[in-house]
Protein backbone atom coordinates (compact mmCIF):
# COMPACT_ATOMS: atom_id res chain seq x y z
CA UNK A 1 0.00 0.00 0.00
CA UNK A 2 2.89 2.34 0.72
CA UNK A 3 4.06 1.83 -2.86
CA UNK A 4 0.65 2.86 -4.20
CA UNK A 5 0.66 6.06 -2.13
CA UNK A 6 4.23 6.82 -3.19
CA UNK A 7 3.26 6.24 -6.81
CA UNK A 8 0.39 8.73 -6.50
CA UNK A 9 2.69 11.28 -4.89
CA UNK A 10 5.27 10.74 -7.63
CA UNK A 11 2.71 11.11 -10.41
CA UNK A 12 0.75 14.04 -8.97
CA UNK A 13 3.62 16.07 -7.50
CA UNK A 14 3.83 19.31 -9.46
CA UNK A 15 1.02 18.30 -11.83
CA UNK A 16 -1.58 20.91 -12.70
CA UNK A 17 -5.12 19.66 -12.06
CA UNK A 18 -8.24 21.60 -13.07
CA UNK A 19 -11.33 20.62 -11.03
CA UNK A 20 -14.89 21.70 -11.77
CA UNK A 21 -17.28 21.58 -8.82
CA UNK A 22 -14.48 22.17 -6.31
CA UNK A 23 -16.83 23.96 -3.88
CA UNK A 24 -19.09 20.90 -3.57
CA UNK A 25 -18.97 18.03 -1.09
CA UNK A 26 -16.64 15.70 -3.01
CA UNK A 27 -14.81 18.61 -4.60
CA UNK A 28 -13.49 19.98 -1.30
CA UNK A 29 -12.16 16.58 -0.24
CA UNK A 30 -10.56 16.11 -3.67
CA UNK A 31 -8.78 19.47 -3.52
CA UNK A 32 -7.38 18.65 -0.08
CA UNK A 33 -6.27 15.21 -1.23
CA UNK A 34 -4.55 16.65 -4.30
CA UNK A 35 -2.82 19.23 -2.12
CA UNK A 36 -1.43 16.48 0.11
CA UNK A 37 -0.17 14.66 -3.00
CA UNK A 38 1.69 17.79 -4.10
CA UNK A 39 -0.45 18.78 -7.08
CA UNK A 40 -1.10 22.36 -8.19
CA UNK A 41 -4.85 22.84 -8.47
CA UNK A 42 -7.36 25.22 -10.02
CA UNK A 43 -11.04 25.13 -9.05
CA UNK A 44 -13.98 26.24 -11.18
CA UNK A 45 -17.49 26.19 -9.70
CA UNK A 46 -20.43 28.16 -8.46
CA UNK A 47 -20.17 29.65 -4.99
CA UNK A 48 -21.22 27.20 -2.25
CA UNK A 49 -24.79 27.40 -1.00
CA UNK A 50 -26.01 27.27 2.56
CA UNK A 51 -25.11 28.85 5.87
CA UNK A 52 -22.22 26.46 6.51
CA UNK A 53 -19.89 25.04 3.86
CA UNK A 54 -16.87 22.77 4.05
CA UNK A 55 -15.29 24.89 1.30
CA UNK A 56 -15.41 28.05 3.41
CA UNK A 57 -14.19 26.20 6.50
CA UNK A 58 -11.14 24.78 4.73
CA UNK A 59 -10.07 28.12 3.31
CA UNK A 60 -8.67 28.62 -0.18
CA UNK A 61 -5.19 27.23 -0.87
CA UNK A 62 -5.38 27.22 -4.65
CA UNK A 63 -6.27 29.23 -7.72
CA UNK A 64 -9.95 29.35 -8.60
CA UNK A 65 -12.68 30.98 -10.63
CA UNK A 66 -16.21 31.20 -9.29
CA UNK A 67 -18.20 30.65 -12.44
CA UNK A 68 -20.77 28.57 -14.30
CA UNK A 69 -19.84 25.68 -16.60
CA UNK A 70 -22.65 26.92 -18.85
CA UNK A 71 -20.61 30.10 -19.49
CA UNK A 72 -18.41 28.77 -22.33
CA UNK A 73 -16.14 31.80 -22.76
CA UNK A 74 -15.27 32.11 -19.06
CA UNK A 75 -14.84 28.33 -18.70
CA UNK A 76 -12.64 28.00 -21.78
CA UNK A 77 -10.43 30.93 -20.75
CA UNK A 78 -9.95 29.48 -17.26
CA UNK A 79 -8.90 26.10 -18.64
CA UNK A 80 -6.58 27.45 -21.33
CA UNK A 81 -4.97 30.02 -19.02
CA UNK A 82 -4.20 27.38 -16.37
CA UNK A 83 -2.87 24.82 -18.91
CA UNK A 84 -3.68 21.74 -16.81
CA UNK A 85 -2.23 18.25 -17.16
CA UNK A 86 -5.51 16.74 -15.95
CA UNK A 87 -9.12 17.89 -15.79
CA UNK A 88 -11.64 16.32 -13.38
CA UNK A 89 -15.24 17.35 -14.03
CA UNK A 90 -17.44 17.08 -10.93
CA UNK A 91 -19.77 20.09 -11.27
CA UNK A 92 -23.40 18.93 -11.43
CA UNK A 93 -26.95 19.25 -10.23
CA UNK A 94 -26.69 16.15 -8.07
CA UNK A 95 -30.03 15.83 -6.23
CA UNK A 96 -32.80 13.48 -7.37
CA UNK A 97 -35.65 15.38 -5.73
CA UNK A 98 -34.40 18.71 -7.09
CA UNK A 99 -34.46 17.21 -10.60
CA UNK A 100 -38.24 16.75 -10.28
CA UNK A 101 -38.60 20.40 -9.30
CA UNK A 102 -36.38 21.79 -12.07
CA UNK A 103 -35.73 19.25 -14.84
CA UNK A 104 -34.60 21.92 -17.32
CA UNK A 105 -31.85 23.22 -15.04
CA UNK A 106 -30.82 19.63 -14.26
CA UNK A 107 -30.37 18.78 -17.94
CA UNK A 108 -28.80 22.15 -18.75
CA UNK A 109 -26.12 21.63 -16.10
CA UNK A 110 -25.55 17.90 -16.32
CA UNK A 111 -25.71 17.41 -20.08
CA UNK A 112 -25.03 20.72 -21.81
CA UNK A 113 -22.67 21.85 -19.06
CA UNK A 114 -20.67 18.64 -19.48
CA UNK A 115 -20.53 19.22 -23.22
CA UNK A 116 -19.18 22.73 -22.61
CA UNK A 117 -16.45 21.25 -20.40
CA UNK A 118 -15.52 18.61 -22.98
CA UNK A 119 -15.53 21.09 -25.85
CA UNK A 120 -13.31 23.55 -23.98
CA UNK A 121 -10.94 20.87 -22.67
CA UNK A 122 -10.46 19.21 -26.08
CA UNK A 123 -8.76 22.41 -27.28
CA UNK A 124 -6.26 22.43 -24.39
CA UNK A 125 -2.88 21.20 -25.67
CA UNK A 126 -1.42 20.59 -22.20
CA UNK A 127 -4.04 18.02 -21.15
CA UNK A 128 -3.23 14.33 -20.84
CA UNK A 129 -6.55 13.20 -19.40
CA UNK A 130 -10.16 14.18 -18.75
CA UNK A 131 -12.13 12.40 -16.03
CA UNK A 132 -15.89 12.96 -16.12
CA UNK A 133 -17.71 12.08 -12.89
CA UNK A 134 -21.28 10.79 -13.31
CA UNK A 135 -23.14 8.53 -10.86
CA UNK A 136 -24.17 4.99 -9.95
CA UNK A 137 -27.69 5.90 -11.11
CA UNK A 138 -26.85 5.87 -14.85
CA UNK A 139 -27.99 2.25 -15.29
CA UNK A 140 -31.40 1.00 -16.37
CA UNK A 141 -32.20 -0.14 -12.85
CA UNK A 142 -34.39 -3.25 -12.67
CA UNK A 143 -34.25 -3.13 -8.84
CA UNK A 144 -33.14 -6.73 -8.64
CA UNK A 145 -30.23 -8.21 -6.69
CA UNK A 146 -27.72 -7.63 -9.46
CA UNK A 147 -24.59 -5.48 -9.46
CA UNK A 148 -24.44 -3.41 -12.64
CA UNK A 149 -21.31 -3.58 -14.80
CA UNK A 150 -19.89 -0.82 -16.95
CA UNK A 151 -21.18 -2.56 -20.09
CA UNK A 152 -24.80 -2.76 -18.88
CA UNK A 153 -27.61 -0.75 -20.42
CA UNK A 154 -27.93 2.89 -19.41
CA UNK A 155 -31.22 4.44 -18.33
CA UNK A 156 -32.87 6.47 -15.59
CA UNK A 157 -36.34 6.74 -14.06
CA UNK A 158 -36.00 10.25 -12.58
CA UNK A 159 -34.68 13.33 -14.35
CA UNK A 160 -31.38 13.37 -12.45
CA UNK A 161 -30.57 9.74 -13.27
CA UNK A 162 -31.58 10.11 -16.92
CA UNK A 163 -29.55 13.32 -17.27
CA UNK A 164 -26.47 11.47 -16.05
CA UNK A 165 -27.17 8.53 -18.38
CA UNK A 166 -27.39 11.06 -21.22
CA UNK A 167 -24.09 12.47 -20.03
CA UNK A 168 -22.49 9.02 -20.29
CA UNK A 169 -23.80 8.69 -23.86
CA UNK A 170 -22.41 12.14 -24.59
CA UNK A 171 -18.99 11.20 -23.17
CA UNK A 172 -18.85 8.03 -25.26
CA UNK A 173 -19.91 9.89 -28.38
CA UNK A 174 -17.37 12.66 -27.78
CA UNK A 175 -14.66 10.05 -27.30
CA UNK A 176 -15.53 8.29 -30.56
CA UNK A 177 -15.87 11.54 -32.47
CA UNK A 178 -12.88 13.51 -31.21
CA UNK A 179 -10.77 11.63 -28.63
CA UNK A 180 -10.65 8.06 -29.93
CA UNK A 181 -7.78 5.95 -28.59
CA UNK A 182 -7.14 4.90 -32.21
CA UNK A 183 -6.26 8.50 -33.08
CA UNK A 184 -4.19 9.16 -29.97
CA UNK A 185 -0.93 10.84 -30.91
CA UNK A 186 -2.26 11.88 -34.31
CA UNK A 187 -5.35 14.11 -34.05
CA UNK A 188 -5.27 14.43 -30.24
CA UNK A 189 -3.31 13.58 -27.07
CA UNK A 190 -6.08 13.18 -24.46
CA UNK A 191 -7.46 10.07 -22.72
CA UNK A 192 -11.13 10.42 -21.77
CA UNK A 193 -12.73 8.41 -18.94
CA UNK A 194 -15.90 8.49 -16.87
CA UNK A 195 -16.34 7.31 -13.29
CA UNK A 196 -19.53 6.02 -11.64
CA UNK A 197 -19.43 5.81 -7.86
CA UNK A 198 -21.83 4.70 -5.16
CA UNK A 199 -23.68 6.84 -2.60
CA UNK A 200 -20.80 8.76 -1.09
CA UNK A 201 -20.75 9.75 2.58
CA UNK A 202 -18.29 11.71 4.68
CA UNK A 203 -17.88 14.86 6.70
CA UNK A 204 -18.62 18.30 5.37
CA UNK A 205 -21.82 17.45 3.50
CA UNK A 206 -24.67 19.85 4.28
CA UNK A 207 -26.70 19.32 1.12
CA UNK A 208 -30.48 19.10 1.35
CA UNK A 209 -32.34 15.80 0.84
CA UNK A 210 -29.39 13.62 1.80
CA UNK A 211 -29.48 11.10 4.60
CA UNK A 212 -26.27 11.95 6.48
CA UNK A 213 -26.87 15.73 6.57
CA UNK A 214 -30.44 15.07 7.76
CA UNK A 215 -29.16 12.82 10.56
CA UNK A 216 -26.57 15.41 11.55
CA UNK A 217 -29.25 18.10 11.64
CA UNK A 218 -31.20 15.85 13.98
CA UNK A 219 -28.24 15.46 16.34
CA UNK A 220 -27.41 19.16 16.39
CA UNK A 221 -30.98 20.46 16.43
CA UNK A 222 -32.49 18.06 18.94
CA UNK A 223 -35.25 16.96 16.56
CA UNK A 224 -36.29 13.69 14.98
CA UNK A 225 -35.67 13.37 11.25
CA UNK A 226 -38.12 11.61 8.93
CA UNK A 227 -36.72 8.57 7.08
CA UNK A 228 -38.58 8.22 3.77
CA UNK A 229 -37.30 4.95 2.30
CA UNK A 230 -36.00 2.79 5.17
CA UNK A 231 -35.51 -0.41 3.14
CA UNK A 232 -33.87 1.26 0.12
CA UNK A 233 -30.43 -0.29 -0.49
CA UNK A 234 -27.55 1.82 -1.80
CA UNK A 235 -23.83 1.21 -2.45
CA UNK A 236 -22.66 3.47 0.39
CA UNK A 237 -18.97 4.32 0.42
CA UNK A 238 -16.70 6.81 2.14
CA UNK A 239 -15.72 9.83 0.08
CA UNK A 240 -12.02 8.95 0.35
CA UNK A 241 -12.54 5.45 -1.07
CA UNK A 242 -14.34 7.00 -4.00
CA UNK A 243 -11.73 9.72 -4.61
CA UNK A 244 -8.89 7.23 -4.34
CA UNK A 245 -10.42 5.42 -7.30
CA UNK A 246 -10.63 8.65 -9.27
CA UNK A 247 -6.98 9.44 -8.56
CA UNK A 248 -5.71 5.96 -9.38
CA UNK A 249 -7.56 6.13 -12.71
CA UNK A 250 -6.31 9.68 -13.34
CA UNK A 251 -2.73 8.60 -12.65
CA UNK A 252 -3.00 5.98 -15.37
CA UNK A 253 -4.32 8.59 -17.79
CA UNK A 254 -1.40 10.89 -17.07
CA UNK A 255 0.95 7.96 -17.66
CA UNK A 256 -0.64 7.65 -21.13
CA UNK A 257 -2.22 4.23 -20.56
CA UNK A 258 -4.71 4.06 -23.45
CA UNK A 259 -6.19 0.89 -21.98
CA UNK A 260 -8.07 2.86 -19.29
CA UNK A 261 -10.13 4.87 -21.78
CA UNK A 262 -13.83 4.29 -21.02
CA UNK A 263 -16.20 3.99 -18.05
CA UNK A 264 -15.36 2.76 -14.53
CA UNK A 265 -17.39 1.76 -11.47
CA UNK A 266 -16.12 2.46 -7.95
CA UNK A 267 -18.28 0.86 -5.28
CA UNK A 268 -18.15 -1.16 -2.03
CA UNK A 269 -17.96 -4.93 -1.99
CA UNK A 270 -21.14 -6.80 -2.88
CA UNK A 271 -21.44 -8.17 0.67
CA UNK A 272 -21.07 -4.73 2.22
CA UNK A 273 -24.36 -2.96 1.62
CA UNK A 274 -26.81 -1.36 4.04
CA UNK A 275 -30.34 -0.16 3.61
CA UNK A 276 -31.29 3.34 4.73
CA UNK A 277 -32.53 2.29 8.17
CA UNK A 278 -29.43 0.19 8.83
CA UNK A 279 -27.22 3.13 7.94
CA UNK A 280 -29.24 5.42 10.21
CA UNK A 281 -28.92 2.88 13.05
CA UNK A 282 -25.16 2.66 12.48
CA UNK A 283 -24.92 6.46 12.60
CA UNK A 284 -26.87 6.53 15.87
CA UNK A 285 -24.48 3.98 17.41
CA UNK A 286 -21.71 6.50 16.84
CA UNK A 287 -23.69 9.59 17.87
CA UNK A 288 -26.45 8.94 20.35
CA UNK A 289 -28.00 12.38 19.81
CA UNK A 290 -29.37 11.25 16.45
CA UNK A 291 -33.14 10.70 16.40
CA UNK A 292 -35.26 9.49 13.50
CA UNK A 293 -38.72 8.19 12.71
CA UNK A 294 -40.12 6.36 9.70
CA UNK A 295 -42.42 8.38 7.48
CA UNK A 296 -44.15 7.36 4.28
CA UNK A 297 -45.27 10.32 2.17
CA UNK A 298 -47.61 9.19 -0.65
CA UNK A 299 -46.60 12.27 -2.66
CA UNK A 300 -42.86 11.52 -2.51
CA UNK A 301 -41.37 11.26 -6.04
CA UNK A 302 -40.04 7.88 -7.13
CA UNK A 303 -36.57 6.92 -5.88
CA UNK A 304 -34.84 3.59 -6.50
CA UNK A 305 -35.32 0.90 -3.88
CA UNK A 306 -32.31 -1.28 -4.75
CA UNK A 307 -29.11 -0.32 -6.52
CA UNK A 308 -25.80 -2.22 -6.62
CA UNK A 309 -22.61 -1.72 -8.64
CA UNK A 310 -19.98 -4.23 -9.75
CA UNK A 311 -16.42 -2.97 -9.22
CA UNK A 312 -14.37 -5.88 -10.55
CA UNK A 313 -13.03 -3.91 -13.51
CA UNK A 314 -11.43 -1.36 -11.15
CA UNK A 315 -10.11 -4.13 -8.88
CA UNK A 316 -8.60 -6.24 -11.65
CA UNK A 317 -7.30 -3.52 -13.98
CA UNK A 318 -6.42 -0.65 -11.64
CA UNK A 319 -5.61 -2.53 -8.44
CA UNK A 320 -8.17 -0.39 -6.61
CA UNK A 321 -9.93 -1.83 -3.55
CA UNK A 322 -12.23 -0.29 -0.93
CA UNK A 323 -10.36 0.41 2.29
CA UNK A 324 -13.34 1.02 4.56
CA UNK A 325 -16.33 -1.19 5.17
CA UNK A 326 -19.69 0.54 5.56
CA UNK A 327 -19.52 0.54 9.39
CA UNK A 328 -16.11 2.24 9.28
CA UNK A 329 -17.35 4.75 6.72
CA UNK A 330 -20.28 5.72 8.95
CA UNK A 331 -18.07 5.93 12.05
CA UNK A 332 -15.53 8.17 10.32
CA UNK A 333 -18.32 10.37 9.01
CA UNK A 334 -19.84 10.78 12.46
CA UNK A 335 -16.38 11.39 13.93
CA UNK A 336 -15.96 14.30 11.52
CA UNK A 337 -19.26 15.94 12.47
CA UNK A 338 -18.81 15.36 16.20
CA UNK A 339 -15.34 16.92 16.04
CA UNK A 340 -16.80 19.92 14.23
CA UNK A 341 -19.93 20.48 16.33
CA UNK A 342 -18.70 19.39 19.76
CA UNK A 343 -15.02 20.41 19.68
CA UNK A 344 -14.90 23.06 16.94
CA UNK A 345 -12.26 20.97 15.14
CA UNK A 346 -11.79 20.38 11.43
CA UNK A 347 -10.30 16.91 10.94
CA UNK A 348 -10.48 16.66 7.14
CA UNK A 349 -6.70 16.64 6.71
CA UNK A 350 -6.22 14.13 9.53
CA UNK A 351 -8.72 11.73 7.97
CA UNK A 352 -7.03 11.98 4.56
CA UNK A 353 -3.62 11.28 6.08
CA UNK A 354 -5.01 8.29 8.01
CA UNK A 355 -6.66 7.00 4.84
CA UNK A 356 -3.42 7.14 2.87
CA UNK A 357 -1.78 5.00 5.58
CA UNK A 358 -4.61 2.44 5.69
CA UNK A 359 -4.90 -0.95 4.01
CA UNK A 360 -7.78 -2.10 1.79
CA UNK A 361 -9.96 -4.84 3.29
CA UNK A 362 -10.26 -8.23 1.67
CA UNK A 363 -12.70 -8.72 -1.22
C-alpha positions in Angstrom: 0.0 0.0 0.0 2.9 2.3 0.7 4.1 1.8 -2.9 0.7 2.9 -4.2 0.7 6.1 -2.1 4.2 6.8 -3.2 3.3 6.2 -6.8 0.4 8.7 -6.5 2.7 11.3 -4.9 5.3 10.7 -7.6 2.7 11.1 -10.4 0.7 14.0 -9.0 3.6 16.1 -7.5 3.8 19.3 -9.5 1.0 18.3 -11.8 -1.6 20.9 -12.7 -5.1 19.7 -12.1 -8.2 21.6 -13.1 -11.3 20.6 -11.0 -14.9 21.7 -11.8 -17.3 21.6 -8.8 -14.5 22.2 -6.3 -16.8 24.0 -3.9 -19.1 20.9 -3.6 -19.0 18.0 -1.1 -16.6 15.7 -3.0 -14.8 18.6 -4.6 -13.5 20.0 -1.3 -12.2 16.6 -0.2 -10.6 16.1 -3.7 -8.8 19.5 -3.5 -7.4 18.6 -0.1 -6.3 15.2 -1.2 -4.6 16.7 -4.3 -2.8 19.2 -2.1 -1.4 16.5 0.1 -0.2 14.7 -3.0 1.7 17.8 -4.1 -0.5 18.8 -7.1 -1.1 22.4 -8.2 -4.9 22.8 -8.5 -7.4 25.2 -10.0 -11.0 25.1 -9.0 -14.0 26.2 -11.2 -17.5 26.2 -9.7 -20.4 28.2 -8.5 -20.2 29.6 -5.0 -21.2 27.2 -2.3 -24.8 27.4 -1.0 -26.0 27.3 2.6 -25.1 28.9 5.9 -22.2 26.5 6.5 -19.9 25.0 3.9 -16.9 22.8 4.1 -15.3 24.9 1.3 -15.4 28.1 3.4 -14.2 26.2 6.5 -11.1 24.8 4.7 -10.1 28.1 3.3 -8.7 28.6 -0.2 -5.2 27.2 -0.9 -5.4 27.2 -4.7 -6.3 29.2 -7.7 -9.9 29.4 -8.6 -12.7 31.0 -10.6 -16.2 31.2 -9.3 -18.2 30.7 -12.4 -20.8 28.6 -14.3 -19.8 25.7 -16.6 -22.7 26.9 -18.9 -20.6 30.1 -19.5 -18.4 28.8 -22.3 -16.1 31.8 -22.8 -15.3 32.1 -19.1 -14.8 28.3 -18.7 -12.6 28.0 -21.8 -10.4 30.9 -20.8 -10.0 29.5 -17.3 -8.9 26.1 -18.6 -6.6 27.5 -21.3 -5.0 30.0 -19.0 -4.2 27.4 -16.4 -2.9 24.8 -18.9 -3.7 21.7 -16.8 -2.2 18.3 -17.2 -5.5 16.7 -15.9 -9.1 17.9 -15.8 -11.6 16.3 -13.4 -15.2 17.4 -14.0 -17.4 17.1 -10.9 -19.8 20.1 -11.3 -23.4 18.9 -11.4 -26.9 19.3 -10.2 -26.7 16.1 -8.1 -30.0 15.8 -6.2 -32.8 13.5 -7.4 -35.7 15.4 -5.7 -34.4 18.7 -7.1 -34.5 17.2 -10.6 -38.2 16.7 -10.3 -38.6 20.4 -9.3 -36.4 21.8 -12.1 -35.7 19.2 -14.8 -34.6 21.9 -17.3 -31.8 23.2 -15.0 -30.8 19.6 -14.3 -30.4 18.8 -17.9 -28.8 22.1 -18.7 -26.1 21.6 -16.1 -25.5 17.9 -16.3 -25.7 17.4 -20.1 -25.0 20.7 -21.8 -22.7 21.9 -19.1 -20.7 18.6 -19.5 -20.5 19.2 -23.2 -19.2 22.7 -22.6 -16.5 21.3 -20.4 -15.5 18.6 -23.0 -15.5 21.1 -25.9 -13.3 23.6 -24.0 -10.9 20.9 -22.7 -10.5 19.2 -26.1 -8.8 22.4 -27.3 -6.3 22.4 -24.4 -2.9 21.2 -25.7 -1.4 20.6 -22.2 -4.0 18.0 -21.2 -3.2 14.3 -20.8 -6.6 13.2 -19.4 -10.2 14.2 -18.8 -12.1 12.4 -16.0 -15.9 13.0 -16.1 -17.7 12.1 -12.9 -21.3 10.8 -13.3 -23.1 8.5 -10.9 -24.2 5.0 -10.0 -27.7 5.9 -11.1 -26.9 5.9 -14.9 -28.0 2.3 -15.3 -31.4 1.0 -16.4 -32.2 -0.1 -12.9 -34.4 -3.3 -12.7 -34.3 -3.1 -8.8 -33.1 -6.7 -8.6 -30.2 -8.2 -6.7 -27.7 -7.6 -9.5 -24.6 -5.5 -9.5 -24.4 -3.4 -12.6 -21.3 -3.6 -14.8 -19.9 -0.8 -17.0 -21.2 -2.6 -20.1 -24.8 -2.8 -18.9 -27.6 -0.8 -20.4 -27.9 2.9 -19.4 -31.2 4.4 -18.3 -32.9 6.5 -15.6 -36.3 6.7 -14.1 -36.0 10.2 -12.6 -34.7 13.3 -14.4 -31.4 13.4 -12.5 -30.6 9.7 -13.3 -31.6 10.1 -16.9 -29.5 13.3 -17.3 -26.5 11.5 -16.1 -27.2 8.5 -18.4 -27.4 11.1 -21.2 -24.1 12.5 -20.0 -22.5 9.0 -20.3 -23.8 8.7 -23.9 -22.4 12.1 -24.6 -19.0 11.2 -23.2 -18.9 8.0 -25.3 -19.9 9.9 -28.4 -17.4 12.7 -27.8 -14.7 10.0 -27.3 -15.5 8.3 -30.6 -15.9 11.5 -32.5 -12.9 13.5 -31.2 -10.8 11.6 -28.6 -10.6 8.1 -29.9 -7.8 5.9 -28.6 -7.1 4.9 -32.2 -6.3 8.5 -33.1 -4.2 9.2 -30.0 -0.9 10.8 -30.9 -2.3 11.9 -34.3 -5.3 14.1 -34.1 -5.3 14.4 -30.2 -3.3 13.6 -27.1 -6.1 13.2 -24.5 -7.5 10.1 -22.7 -11.1 10.4 -21.8 -12.7 8.4 -18.9 -15.9 8.5 -16.9 -16.3 7.3 -13.3 -19.5 6.0 -11.6 -19.4 5.8 -7.9 -21.8 4.7 -5.2 -23.7 6.8 -2.6 -20.8 8.8 -1.1 -20.7 9.8 2.6 -18.3 11.7 4.7 -17.9 14.9 6.7 -18.6 18.3 5.4 -21.8 17.5 3.5 -24.7 19.8 4.3 -26.7 19.3 1.1 -30.5 19.1 1.3 -32.3 15.8 0.8 -29.4 13.6 1.8 -29.5 11.1 4.6 -26.3 11.9 6.5 -26.9 15.7 6.6 -30.4 15.1 7.8 -29.2 12.8 10.6 -26.6 15.4 11.6 -29.3 18.1 11.6 -31.2 15.8 14.0 -28.2 15.5 16.3 -27.4 19.2 16.4 -31.0 20.5 16.4 -32.5 18.1 18.9 -35.3 17.0 16.6 -36.3 13.7 15.0 -35.7 13.4 11.3 -38.1 11.6 8.9 -36.7 8.6 7.1 -38.6 8.2 3.8 -37.3 4.9 2.3 -36.0 2.8 5.2 -35.5 -0.4 3.1 -33.9 1.3 0.1 -30.4 -0.3 -0.5 -27.6 1.8 -1.8 -23.8 1.2 -2.4 -22.7 3.5 0.4 -19.0 4.3 0.4 -16.7 6.8 2.1 -15.7 9.8 0.1 -12.0 8.9 0.3 -12.5 5.5 -1.1 -14.3 7.0 -4.0 -11.7 9.7 -4.6 -8.9 7.2 -4.3 -10.4 5.4 -7.3 -10.6 8.7 -9.3 -7.0 9.4 -8.6 -5.7 6.0 -9.4 -7.6 6.1 -12.7 -6.3 9.7 -13.3 -2.7 8.6 -12.7 -3.0 6.0 -15.4 -4.3 8.6 -17.8 -1.4 10.9 -17.1 0.9 8.0 -17.7 -0.6 7.6 -21.1 -2.2 4.2 -20.6 -4.7 4.1 -23.4 -6.2 0.9 -22.0 -8.1 2.9 -19.3 -10.1 4.9 -21.8 -13.8 4.3 -21.0 -16.2 4.0 -18.1 -15.4 2.8 -14.5 -17.4 1.8 -11.5 -16.1 2.5 -7.9 -18.3 0.9 -5.3 -18.1 -1.2 -2.0 -18.0 -4.9 -2.0 -21.1 -6.8 -2.9 -21.4 -8.2 0.7 -21.1 -4.7 2.2 -24.4 -3.0 1.6 -26.8 -1.4 4.0 -30.3 -0.2 3.6 -31.3 3.3 4.7 -32.5 2.3 8.2 -29.4 0.2 8.8 -27.2 3.1 7.9 -29.2 5.4 10.2 -28.9 2.9 13.1 -25.2 2.7 12.5 -24.9 6.5 12.6 -26.9 6.5 15.9 -24.5 4.0 17.4 -21.7 6.5 16.8 -23.7 9.6 17.9 -26.5 8.9 20.4 -28.0 12.4 19.8 -29.4 11.3 16.4 -33.1 10.7 16.4 -35.3 9.5 13.5 -38.7 8.2 12.7 -40.1 6.4 9.7 -42.4 8.4 7.5 -44.2 7.4 4.3 -45.3 10.3 2.2 -47.6 9.2 -0.7 -46.6 12.3 -2.7 -42.9 11.5 -2.5 -41.4 11.3 -6.0 -40.0 7.9 -7.1 -36.6 6.9 -5.9 -34.8 3.6 -6.5 -35.3 0.9 -3.9 -32.3 -1.3 -4.7 -29.1 -0.3 -6.5 -25.8 -2.2 -6.6 -22.6 -1.7 -8.6 -20.0 -4.2 -9.7 -16.4 -3.0 -9.2 -14.4 -5.9 -10.5 -13.0 -3.9 -13.5 -11.4 -1.4 -11.2 -10.1 -4.1 -8.9 -8.6 -6.2 -11.7 -7.3 -3.5 -14.0 -6.4 -0.7 -11.6 -5.6 -2.5 -8.4 -8.2 -0.4 -6.6 -9.9 -1.8 -3.5 -12.2 -0.3 -0.9 -10.4 0.4 2.3 -13.3 1.0 4.6 -16.3 -1.2 5.2 -19.7 0.5 5.6 -19.5 0.5 9.4 -16.1 2.2 9.3 -17.4 4.7 6.7 -20.3 5.7 8.9 -18.1 5.9 12.1 -15.5 8.2 10.3 -18.3 10.4 9.0 -19.8 10.8 12.5 -16.4 11.4 13.9 -16.0 14.3 11.5 -19.3 15.9 12.5 -18.8 15.4 16.2 -15.3 16.9 16.0 -16.8 19.9 14.2 -19.9 20.5 16.3 -18.7 19.4 19.8 -15.0 20.4 19.7 -14.9 23.1 16.9 -12.3 21.0 15.1 -11.8 20.4 11.4 -10.3 16.9 10.9 -10.5 16.7 7.1 -6.7 16.6 6.7 -6.2 14.1 9.5 -8.7 11.7 8.0 -7.0 12.0 4.6 -3.6 11.3 6.1 -5.0 8.3 8.0 -6.7 7.0 4.8 -3.4 7.1 2.9 -1.8 5.0 5.6 -4.6 2.4 5.7 -4.9 -1.0 4.0 -7.8 -2.1 1.8 -10.0 -4.8 3.3 -10.3 -8.2 1.7 -12.7 -8.7 -1.2 
